């Protein structure tokens, strides 16, 4: 294997055109990212373990979207209603995990911002409802419970642990 110097690599490689951060800066960034985000597998695992997971899940989508499918046990609190309804629905001492449709939607980010501005500890569930369903976790609709087969592009088909 031929190794190139960083100077040579940056001249021909768009990945290294901007050099990687120092290890200390990378550790700070990725550590901070984990303080702000949780993935659907971790949320599902914590909820499935039984008992109090130590957080509440908030679906920030519209009523029509909620009816189409939502995480079991989630609180329905559309982003537009957070200011007027959060205090009645959420305990400020309990961390909140927000979600919306999926990676192409920033509704969970807007909801997390609104909740943080009200003083709640909050994380955003990466992947949203889309990845909840695509990873094969059960969900509720207005008609009852549903569960889809695991999408092999999002999670292992024959193993509960992806190893990450």
Buried (B, 14 or more C-beta within 10 A) or exposed (E): EEEEEEEEBBEEEEEBEEEEEEEEEEEEEEEEEEEEBBBBBBBBBBBEEEEEBEBBBBBBBBEEBBBBBBBEEBBBBBBEBBEEBBEEEBEEEEBBBBBBBBEEBBBBBBBBBBBBEBEBBBBBBBBBBBBBBBBBBBBBEEEEEEEBEBBEEBBEEEEEEEEE
